[in-house]
Amino acid sequence: MTILALTDLTKRFGKQTALDAVSLDISPGERVALLGHNGAGKSTMMKLILGLLTPDGGTVQIAGHPPGSAVARSLTAYLPENAAFHPSLTGREMLRHYLRLRGQDPRGADALLEKVGLGDAGGRRIGGYSKGMRQRVGLAQALIGTPRLMVLDEPTTGLDPISRRDFYALLDELAERGAAILLSSHALSELEARTDRIVVLAQSRMVAQGTLADLRRAATLPLTVHLAARAGQGAALAQAFPEAQAEGDRLILACPQEDKLTVLERIAARRDLIADFDLSSPTLDDLYAQISGRENGRAA
Ligand SMILES: Nc1ncnc2c1ncn2[C@@H]1O[C@H](COP(=O)(O)OP(=O)(O)OP(=O)(O)O)[C@@H](O)[C@H]1O
């Protein structure tokens, strides 16, 4: 089953193509990260999904319904990049208002506040909230009802590290209950363990998509091997791995994916010289830099 289906979705603003024939399906329980440089088309894609913009080509379907329709709206929750709230209302009053708008019992406000860690601040005016607290009000608003699709535009901007961790834990919980989640972010390192699939937009086109493992396989980036010599064996180790770079008393070796086993065999064969070693895969930052760099090069 698919909750969100984009087919050849295209949007132009005058001569500027903001989104170019993007197709994407998201299933219940999937957490998908949308990455792309400024102006790549992420917000445009989200606005098309919400029915706030009309496409120039292609289609959007939310559980089979057109975006902006009553059913699609009841299934979709949205957290905009800079959620704005009435500063003179308290967090509780604001959420009661949103609950009423969505035809729900306003007494649910306290449970929502509790859920996003604002249980103690519900009686204070939003004007006095920090940026992170306002972001949490936005998240609480997005949790009203039982959204099947959550569209979150840079939701962790302004959140401190603990709040980010709590935020992703909440997303995990929602995904476990079957919500499909599409979130954009520039904070790549925090997405590595927290999303099931990564979609990369560049120059308005989708240039890569897959799990982190898929992207790693498709990339030509090497793994990095760190070797630490046994006492007094630094020079001998450097001779055994002449292609490595020395950094203090450690050696750093770039290891192409296809040579992984060969390099491990060489390490095992020289265990007399090696006290310890580490093997690290390219990070999402490395992969993203490679993918978007490649595309920028193509566009130049
Ligand atoms: N209302 C609009 N009118 C004209 N051009 C627009 C409009 N909205 C977006 N664009 C253009 O479409 C392109 C994609 O913009 P979009 O806001 O979707 O990018 P983004 O990936 O969300 O960027 P950011 O990371 O900066 O939020 C940009 O070139 C932008 O200038």
The ligand as a MOL file (V3000), in Angstrom:
LIG
                    3D

  0  0  0     0  0            999 V3000
M  V30 BEGIN CTAB
M  V30 COUNTS 31 33 0 0 0
M  V30 BEGIN ATOM
M  V30 1 N 6.5140 31.3860 -5.1160 0
M  V30 2 C 7.5980 31.3130 -5.8870 0
M  V30 3 N 7.7700 32.1560 -6.9190 0
M  V30 4 C 8.8450 32.0800 -7.7220 0
M  V30 5 N 9.8470 31.1620 -7.5550 0
M  V30 6 C 9.7430 30.3130 -6.5340 0
M  V30 7 C 8.6120 30.3430 -5.6390 0
M  V30 8 N 8.7830 29.3400 -4.7070 0
M  V30 9 C 9.9690 28.7400 -5.0170 0
M  V30 10 N 10.5290 29.3190 -6.0990 0
M  V30 11 C 11.7970 28.9100 -6.7350 0
M  V30 12 O 11.7530 27.5020 -6.9380 0
M  V30 13 C 13.0160 26.9220 -6.6240 0
M  V30 14 C 12.8450 25.8580 -5.5400 0
M  V30 15 O 12.5310 26.5120 -4.3020 0
M  V30 16 P 12.1820 25.7260 -2.9470 0
M  V30 17 O 11.7080 26.7490 -1.9640 0
M  V30 18 O 11.2850 24.6000 -3.2760 0
M  V30 19 O 13.6260 25.1680 -2.5270 0
M  V30 20 P 14.0680 24.4120 -1.1870 0
M  V30 21 O 14.7650 23.1680 -1.6330 0
M  V30 22 O 12.9080 24.2530 -0.2680 0
M  V30 23 O 15.1310 25.4240 -0.5710 0
M  V30 24 P 15.5280 25.7630 0.9790 0
M  V30 25 O 16.4290 24.6470 1.4340 0
M  V30 26 O 16.2730 27.0470 0.8270 0
M  V30 27 O 14.2600 25.8890 1.7820 0
M  V30 28 C 13.9360 28.0690 -6.2400 0
M  V30 29 O 14.6650 28.4500 -7.3730 0
M  V30 30 C 12.9810 29.1560 -5.8300 0
M  V30 31 O 13.5450 30.4270 -6.0810 0
M  V30 END ATOM
M  V30 BEGIN BOND
M  V30 1 1 1 2
M  V30 2 1 2 3
M  V30 3 2 2 7
M  V30 4 2 3 4
M  V30 5 1 4 5
M  V30 6 2 5 6
M  V30 7 1 6 7
M  V30 8 1 6 10
M  V30 9 1 7 8
M  V30 10 2 8 9
M  V30 11 1 9 10
M  V30 12 1 10 11
M  V30 13 1 11 12
M  V30 14 1 11 30
M  V30 15 1 12 13
M  V30 16 1 13 14
M  V30 17 1 13 28
M  V30 18 1 14 15
M  V30 19 1 15 16
M  V30 20 2 16 17
M  V30 21 1 16 18
M  V30 22 1 16 19
M  V30 23 1 19 20
M  V30 24 2 20 21
M  V30 25 1 20 22
M  V30 26 1 20 23
M  V30 27 1 23 24
M  V30 28 2 24 25
M  V30 29 1 24 26
M  V30 30 1 24 27
M  V30 31 1 28 29
M  V30 32 1 28 30
M  V30 33 1 30 31
M  V30 END BOND
M  V30 END CTAB
M  END
